[in-house]
Amino acid sequence: MFKPLLLAAAALTLGGLLLFSFNQSDTITAERSGIPIAKKLDTNQLTRIEILDAAGDLVLIHSAVGWIEEQSSYPAQVEAISELLLTLTTTVVGDRVTDNPERHERFQVLTPPQTLAERDSEQHATALRLLNDSGTPLLALLAGKSREQGEGQYIRFENSSEVYLVPELLSLSADQAEWLETELLNLEEDLFRNVRITQSSGDLLHFHRADAKSKWQMEGAEQPLKQSKVSTVLHRLKRLSFEQLLEDDNTETQHSLNQVTKIEASLADQRKLLIELGETEMPDGEHAFRLSVTLAGGDNATLQNSVRKLHERINGRVFSMRTWQARDLLYKRSDFYESE
């Protein structure tokens, strides 16, 4: 009599445990699946953004002057930050893939080590943390590999073993070029009147024109001047931008700047540009450079303010540009002649 009752009780208990386990799994999945990654994110509390990946670390902080990169205090792109927050608050979390920690490496959602040398892009995720004033995370996310068959990317929330699929790539990177105000100049080509290029060898290339409608002339030219080549130089100058902020005392930076080409440009509005471009390519395929801008005179308050703000931003900093960009400013004299 008692034995059948015990068996029945055991069966009910086992069934209840299985039912509880099943329902608990469904409940956990429902907490993330079907809702935005950062549904309850209060952007008014956001004061710090941290991104860690296999290439490096990036920290953006909200200061009295706006968003800046923490180490350099250089301005960040507000548009890029806004786009990130929009993506996080609108991208809906898809299906849960696994909650087994042993499978985290497979989906590349392992937490990246603090030491850069220990990080592996084939194993570790790109870590994103959004924090408030007190350092409390508003969101802590690990972005893993992209889906091999079909669209999407695997993600994991910090302190959770569950891996989910989201329908699109989050495009997270600690690359400065993705987050900083990399555009240094935005000028009209018609403004340029004189361009002097002084190479470390001592060779001087001096281009000039009377006005925007005149053709460029080169002092001491022995052959007809190739106008398109001068335009290539101007195109690089008028839209000057950088890839990375460099440390002035870095050995590779100093080596690149041992020999420099100086590019001086005078504009019709009395602005003068000076770029000191390192002729030696750095190991990562970039050239170091400095920029300075001055205003020779005039009482244009708007122009004066523009030059002042740019000066505050560049302020003796050392930047880098890609080698293919640097080539446009390192032409030899013979490169400017028309082919026979």
MARDRENGU-765450 format. One record per residue (C-alpha): residue number from 1; residue in one letter; z, y, x. Coordinates in steps of 0.5 Angstrom, whole numbers. Layout:
<rs>
r seq=NUM	type=a	w=Z	v=Y	u=X
...
</rs>
This chain:
<rs>
r seq=1	type=m	w=0	v=0	u=0
r seq=2	type=f	w=2	v=5	u=5
r seq=3	type=k	w=-4	v=3	u=10
r seq=4	type=p	w=-9	v=5	u=6
r seq=5	type=l	w=-6	v=12	u=4
r seq=6	type=l	w=-5	v=13	u=12
r seq=7	type=l	w=-12	v=11	u=13
r seq=8	type=a	w=-14	v=16	u=7
r seq=9	type=a	w=-10	v=22	u=10
r seq=10	type=a	w=-13	v=21	u=17
r seq=11	type=a	w=-20	v=21	u=14
r seq=12	type=l	w=-18	v=27	u=10
r seq=13	type=t	w=-15	v=30	u=17
r seq=14	type=l	w=-21	v=29	u=21
r seq=15	type=g	w=-25	v=31	u=16
r seq=16	type=g	w=-21	v=38	u=15
r seq=17	type=l	w=-22	v=39	u=23
r seq=18	type=l	w=-29	v=37	u=23
r seq=19	type=l	w=-30	v=42	u=17
r seq=20	type=f	w=-26	v=47	u=21
r seq=21	type=s	w=-30	v=46	u=27
r seq=22	type=f	w=-36	v=47	u=23
r seq=23	type=n	w=-34	v=53	u=20
r seq=24	type=q	w=-31	v=56	u=26
r seq=25	type=s	w=-38	v=56	u=30
r seq=26	type=d	w=-41	v=59	u=24
r seq=27	type=t	w=-36	v=65	u=23
r seq=28	type=i	w=-37	v=66	u=31
r seq=29	type=t	w=-45	v=66	u=30
r seq=30	type=a	w=-44	v=71	u=24
r seq=31	type=e	w=-40	v=76	u=28
r seq=32	type=r	w=-46	v=77	u=33
r seq=33	type=s	w=-52	v=74	u=30
r seq=34	type=g	w=-56	v=79	u=25
r seq=35	type=i	w=-53	v=85	u=27
r seq=36	type=p	w=-55	v=91	u=32
r seq=37	type=i	w=-52	v=89	u=39
r seq=38	type=a	w=-48	v=96	u=39
r seq=39	type=k	w=-47	v=97	u=32
r seq=40	type=k	w=-40	v=100	u=32
r seq=41	type=l	w=-42	v=104	u=38
r seq=42	type=d	w=-39	v=111	u=38
r seq=43	type=t	w=-43	v=115	u=43
r seq=44	type=n	w=-38	v=121	u=42
r seq=45	type=q	w=-33	v=117	u=46
r seq=46	type=l	w=-38	v=115	u=51
r seq=47	type=t	w=-37	v=118	u=58
r seq=48	type=r	w=-39	v=113	u=63
r seq=49	type=i	w=-45	v=108	u=64
r seq=50	type=e	w=-45	v=103	u=69
r seq=51	type=i	w=-51	v=98	u=71
r seq=52	type=l	w=-50	v=93	u=76
r seq=53	type=d	w=-56	v=88	u=78
r seq=54	type=a	w=-58	v=84	u=84
r seq=55	type=a	w=-61	v=91	u=87
r seq=56	type=g	w=-55	v=95	u=87
r seq=57	type=d	w=-50	v=99	u=83
r seq=58	type=l	w=-51	v=105	u=79
r seq=59	type=v	w=-46	v=109	u=75
r seq=60	type=l	w=-48	v=115	u=71
r seq=61	type=i	w=-42	v=120	u=68
r seq=62	type=h	w=-42	v=125	u=63
r seq=63	type=s	w=-39	v=132	u=66
r seq=64	type=a	w=-39	v=139	u=65
r seq=65	type=v	w=-46	v=140	u=66
r seq=66	type=g	w=-48	v=134	u=63
r seq=67	type=w	w=-50	v=127	u=65
r seq=68	type=i	w=-50	v=126	u=73
r seq=69	type=e	w=-50	v=120	u=78
r seq=70	type=e	w=-43	v=119	u=80
r seq=71	type=q	w=-44	v=119	u=88
r seq=72	type=s	w=-49	v=124	u=89
r seq=73	type=s	w=-48	v=129	u=82
r seq=74	type=y	w=-55	v=129	u=81
r seq=75	type=p	w=-58	v=130	u=74
r seq=76	type=a	w=-59	v=124	u=70
r seq=77	type=q	w=-65	v=124	u=65
r seq=78	type=v	w=-62	v=125	u=58
r seq=79	type=e	w=-68	v=122	u=55
r seq=80	type=a	w=-67	v=115	u=59
r seq=81	type=i	w=-60	v=115	u=56
r seq=82	type=s	w=-62	v=117	u=49
r seq=83	type=e	w=-67	v=111	u=49
r seq=84	type=l	w=-62	v=106	u=52
r seq=85	type=l	w=-57	v=108	u=46
r seq=86	type=l	w=-62	v=108	u=41
r seq=87	type=t	w=-64	v=101	u=43
r seq=88	type=l	w=-57	v=98	u=44
r seq=89	type=t	w=-56	v=101	u=37
r seq=90	type=t	w=-62	v=98	u=33
r seq=91	type=t	w=-64	v=92	u=37
r seq=92	type=v	w=-61	v=86	u=32
r seq=93	type=v	w=-58	v=80	u=36
r seq=94	type=g	w=-62	v=73	u=34
r seq=95	type=d	w=-59	v=66	u=34
r seq=96	type=r	w=-54	v=64	u=38
r seq=97	type=v	w=-57	v=59	u=44
r seq=98	type=t	w=-51	v=56	u=47
r seq=99	type=d	w=-43	v=57	u=48
r seq=100	type=n	w=-43	v=52	u=54
r seq=101	type=p	w=-41	v=56	u=60
r seq=102	type=e	w=-44	v=51	u=64
r seq=103	type=r	w=-51	v=53	u=62
r seq=104	type=h	w=-50	v=60	u=63
r seq=105	type=e	w=-54	v=60	u=70
r seq=106	type=r	w=-60	v=57	u=66
r seq=107	type=f	w=-60	v=63	u=62
r seq=108	type=q	w=-59	v=68	u=68
r seq=109	type=v	w=-53	v=71	u=65
r seq=110	type=l	w=-47	v=69	u=70
r seq=111	type=t	w=-43	v=75	u=71
r seq=112	type=p	w=-46	v=79	u=78
r seq=113	type=p	w=-41	v=79	u=84
r seq=114	type=q	w=-38	v=86	u=86
r seq=115	type=t	w=-41	v=85	u=93
r seq=116	type=l	w=-48	v=86	u=93
r seq=117	type=a	w=-50	v=81	u=98
r seq=118	type=e	w=-47	v=75	u=94
r seq=119	type=r	w=-52	v=77	u=88
r seq=120	type=d	w=-58	v=73	u=86
r seq=121	type=s	w=-63	v=75	u=81
r seq=122	type=e	w=-64	v=68	u=79
r seq=123	type=q	w=-57	v=67	u=77
r seq=124	type=h	w=-54	v=73	u=76
r seq=125	type=a	w=-55	v=78	u=70
r seq=126	type=t	w=-56	v=85	u=70
r seq=127	type=a	w=-49	v=88	u=67
r seq=128	type=l	w=-48	v=94	u=63
r seq=129	type=r	w=-42	v=97	u=61
r seq=130	type=l	w=-41	v=103	u=57
r seq=131	type=l	w=-34	v=106	u=58
r seq=132	type=n	w=-30	v=112	u=55
r seq=133	type=d	w=-25	v=117	u=58
r seq=134	type=s	w=-20	v=112	u=59
r seq=135	type=g	w=-24	v=107	u=62
r seq=136	type=t	w=-24	v=102	u=56
r seq=137	type=p	w=-31	v=99	u=55
r seq=138	type=l	w=-34	v=101	u=49
r seq=139	type=l	w=-39	v=95	u=50
r seq=140	type=a	w=-40	v=90	u=56
r seq=141	type=l	w=-46	v=86	u=56
r seq=142	type=l	w=-50	v=81	u=61
r seq=143	type=a	w=-57	v=81	u=60
r seq=144	type=g	w=-61	v=75	u=63
r seq=145	type=k	w=-67	v=72	u=64
r seq=146	type=s	w=-73	v=73	u=59
r seq=147	type=r	w=-75	v=68	u=54
r seq=148	type=e	w=-80	v=63	u=57
r seq=149	type=q	w=-84	v=61	u=51
r seq=150	type=g	w=-85	v=67	u=46
r seq=151	type=e	w=-82	v=74	u=46
r seq=152	type=g	w=-74	v=76	u=47
r seq=153	type=q	w=-69	v=76	u=52
r seq=154	type=y	w=-62	v=72	u=53
r seq=155	type=i	w=-56	v=76	u=53
r seq=156	type=r	w=-48	v=75	u=53
r seq=157	type=f	w=-42	v=79	u=52
r seq=158	type=e	w=-37	v=80	u=57
r seq=159	type=n	w=-31	v=75	u=56
r seq=160	type=s	w=-35	v=71	u=51
r seq=161	type=s	w=-38	v=64	u=53
r seq=162	type=e	w=-44	v=65	u=48
r seq=163	type=v	w=-51	v=66	u=49
r seq=164	type=y	w=-55	v=70	u=44
r seq=165	type=l	w=-63	v=71	u=44
r seq=166	type=v	w=-65	v=78	u=42
r seq=167	type=p	w=-72	v=80	u=40
r seq=168	type=e	w=-74	v=84	u=46
r seq=169	type=l	w=-73	v=86	u=53
r seq=170	type=l	w=-68	v=91	u=54
r seq=171	type=s	w=-71	v=93	u=61
r seq=172	type=l	w=-64	v=95	u=64
r seq=173	type=s	w=-64	v=96	u=72
r seq=174	type=a	w=-60	v=100	u=77
r seq=175	type=d	w=-66	v=103	u=80
r seq=176	type=q	w=-65	v=111	u=81
r seq=177	type=a	w=-72	v=112	u=79
r seq=178	type=e	w=-71	v=110	u=72
r seq=179	type=w	w=-65	v=114	u=71
r seq=180	type=l	w=-65	v=121	u=75
r seq=181	type=e	w=-69	v=127	u=74
r seq=182	type=t	w=-74	v=125	u=79
r seq=183	type=e	w=-79	v=130	u=77
r seq=184	type=l	w=-78	v=136	u=82
r seq=185	type=l	w=-84	v=140	u=81
r seq=186	type=n	w=-89	v=141	u=75
r seq=187	type=l	w=-94	v=147	u=77
r seq=188	type=e	w=-101	v=149	u=75
r seq=189	type=e	w=-106	v=148	u=80
r seq=190	type=d	w=-109	v=155	u=79
r seq=191	type=l	w=-103	v=158	u=82
r seq=192	type=f	w=-104	v=155	u=89
r seq=193	type=r	w=-107	v=160	u=94
r seq=194	type=n	w=-105	v=158	u=101
r seq=195	type=v	w=-103	v=151	u=104
r seq=196	type=r	w=-101	v=150	u=111
r seq=197	type=i	w=-100	v=143	u=114
r seq=198	type=t	w=-97	v=142	u=121
r seq=199	type=q	w=-97	v=135	u=123
r seq=200	type=s	w=-92	v=133	u=129
r seq=201	type=s	w=-98	v=132	u=134
r seq=202	type=g	w=-99	v=140	u=133
r seq=203	type=d	w=-105	v=140	u=129
r seq=204	type=l	w=-105	v=145	u=124
r seq=205	type=l	w=-109	v=145	u=117
r seq=206	type=h	w=-110	v=152	u=114
r seq=207	type=f	w=-113	v=152	u=107
r seq=208	type=h	w=-114	v=158	u=103
r seq=209	type=r	w=-117	v=161	u=97
r seq=210	type=a	w=-118	v=168	u=94
r seq=211	type=d	w=-116	v=166	u=87
r seq=212	type=a	w=-116	v=160	u=82
r seq=213	type=k	w=-124	v=160	u=81
r seq=214	type=s	w=-126	v=161	u=89
r seq=215	type=k	w=-127	v=155	u=93
r seq=216	type=w	w=-122	v=152	u=98
r seq=217	type=q	w=-124	v=154	u=106
r seq=218	type=m	w=-121	v=151	u=112
r seq=219	type=e	w=-120	v=155	u=118
r seq=220	type=g	w=-123	v=153	u=124
r seq=221	type=a	w=-127	v=148	u=120
r seq=222	type=e	w=-133	v=145	u=123
r seq=223	type=q	w=-137	v=141	u=117
r seq=224	type=p	w=-137	v=143	u=110
r seq=225	type=l	w=-130	v=142	u=107
r seq=226	type=k	w=-129	v=136	u=102
r seq=227	type=q	w=-126	v=140	u=96
r seq=228	type=s	w=-124	v=134	u=92
r seq=229	type=k	w=-120	v=132	u=98
r seq=230	type=v	w=-116	v=139	u=98
r seq=231	type=s	w=-115	v=137	u=90
r seq=232	type=t	w=-112	v=131	u=92
r seq=233	type=v	w=-107	v=134	u=96
r seq=234	type=l	w=-105	v=139	u=91
r seq=235	type=h	w=-105	v=134	u=86
r seq=236	type=r	w=-99	v=131	u=90
r seq=237	type=l	w=-96	v=138	u=91
r seq=238	type=k	w=-96	v=140	u=84
r seq=239	type=r	w=-93	v=134	u=81
r seq=240	type=l	w=-88	v=132	u=86
r seq=241	type=s	w=-83	v=127	u=85
r seq=242	type=f	w=-78	v=122	u=88
r seq=243	type=e	w=-77	v=115	u=88
r seq=244	type=q	w=-70	v=115	u=91
r seq=245	type=l	w=-64	v=119	u=93
r seq=246	type=l	w=-63	v=118	u=101
r seq=247	type=e	w=-57	v=119	u=105
r seq=248	type=d	w=-58	v=124	u=110
r seq=249	type=d	w=-54	v=120	u=115
r seq=250	type=n	w=-57	v=114	u=114
r seq=251	type=t	w=-61	v=111	u=120
r seq=252	type=e	w=-67	v=109	u=117
r seq=253	type=t	w=-67	v=116	u=114
r seq=254	type=q	w=-66	v=119	u=120
r seq=255	type=h	w=-72	v=115	u=124
r seq=256	type=s	w=-77	v=117	u=118
r seq=257	type=l	w=-75	v=124	u=119
r seq=258	type=n	w=-76	v=124	u=127
r seq=259	type=q	w=-83	v=126	u=126
r seq=260	type=v	w=-85	v=130	u=121
r seq=261	type=t	w=-91	v=134	u=117
r seq=262	type=k	w=-89	v=140	u=115
r seq=263	type=i	w=-93	v=142	u=108
r seq=264	type=e	w=-92	v=150	u=106
r seq=265	type=a	w=-95	v=153	u=100
r seq=266	type=s	w=-96	v=160	u=97
r seq=267	type=l	w=-97	v=161	u=90
r seq=268	type=a	w=-100	v=167	u=86
r seq=269	type=d	w=-93	v=168	u=83
r seq=270	type=q	w=-90	v=169	u=90
r seq=271	type=r	w=-86	v=162	u=90
r seq=272	type=k	w=-87	v=159	u=97
r seq=273	type=l	w=-86	v=151	u=98
r seq=274	type=l	w=-84	v=147	u=104
r seq=275	type=i	w=-84	v=140	u=104
r seq=276	type=e	w=-82	v=136	u=111
r seq=277	type=l	w=-85	v=129	u=110
r seq=278	type=g	w=-83	v=124	u=115
r seq=279	type=e	w=-89	v=121	u=118
r seq=280	type=t	w=-85	v=114	u=119
r seq=281	type=e	w=-85	v=109	u=114
r seq=282	type=m	w=-79	v=106	u=112
r seq=283	type=p	w=-78	v=98	u=111
r seq=284	type=d	w=-78	v=99	u=104
r seq=285	type=g	w=-85	v=102	u=104
r seq=286	type=e	w=-83	v=109	u=103
r seq=287	type=h	w=-83	v=116	u=107
r seq=288	type=a	w=-77	v=121	u=107
r seq=289	type=f	w=-78	v=128	u=105
r seq=290	type=r	w=-74	v=135	u=104
r seq=291	type=l	w=-76	v=140	u=99
r seq=292	type=s	w=-74	v=148	u=99
r seq=293	type=v	w=-77	v=153	u=94
r seq=294	type=t	w=-76	v=160	u=95
r seq=295	type=l	w=-79	v=167	u=92
r seq=296	type=a	w=-82	v=172	u=96
r seq=297	type=g	w=-80	v=178	u=91
r seq=298	type=g	w=-82	v=180	u=84
r seq=299	type=d	w=-77	v=182	u=78
r seq=300	type=n	w=-79	v=176	u=74
r seq=301	type=a	w=-72	v=174	u=71
r seq=302	type=t	w=-75	v=167	u=68
r seq=303	type=l	w=-78	v=165	u=75
r seq=304	type=q	w=-72	v=167	u=79
r seq=305	type=n	w=-68	v=163	u=74
r seq=306	type=s	w=-72	v=157	u=75
r seq=307	type=v	w=-72	v=158	u=83
r seq=308	type=r	w=-65	v=158	u=83
r seq=309	type=k	w=-64	v=152	u=78
r seq=310	type=l	w=-69	v=148	u=83
r seq=311	type=h	w=-65	v=150	u=89
r seq=312	type=e	w=-58	v=148	u=86
r seq=313	type=r	w=-61	v=141	u=84
r seq=314	type=i	w=-65	v=140	u=91
r seq=315	type=n	w=-60	v=143	u=95
r seq=316	type=g	w=-62	v=140	u=102
r seq=317	type=r	w=-62	v=133	u=99
r seq=318	type=v	w=-67	v=128	u=102
r seq=319	type=f	w=-71	v=124	u=98
r seq=320	type=s	w=-76	v=119	u=98
r seq=321	type=m	w=-83	v=118	u=96
r seq=322	type=r	w=-88	v=111	u=96
r seq=323	type=t	w=-93	v=111	u=102
r seq=324	type=w	w=-99	v=111	u=98
r seq=325	type=q	w=-96	v=118	u=95
r seq=326	type=a	w=-95	v=120	u=102
r seq=327	type=r	w=-102	v=119	u=105
r seq=328	type=d	w=-104	v=124	u=100
r seq=329	type=l	w=-100	v=129	u=105
r seq=330	type=l	w=-102	v=126	u=111
r seq=331	type=y	w=-109	v=126	u=112
r seq=332	type=k	w=-112	v=128	u=118
r seq=333	type=r	w=-117	v=134	u=119
r seq=334	type=s	w=-123	v=129	u=119
r seq=335	type=d	w=-121	v=127	u=112
r seq=336	type=f	w=-123	v=133	u=109
r seq=337	type=y	w=-130	v=134	u=112
r seq=338	type=e	w=-136	v=132	u=107
r seq=339	type=s	w=-139	v=125	u=109
r seq=340	type=e	w=-146	v=126	u=113
</rs>
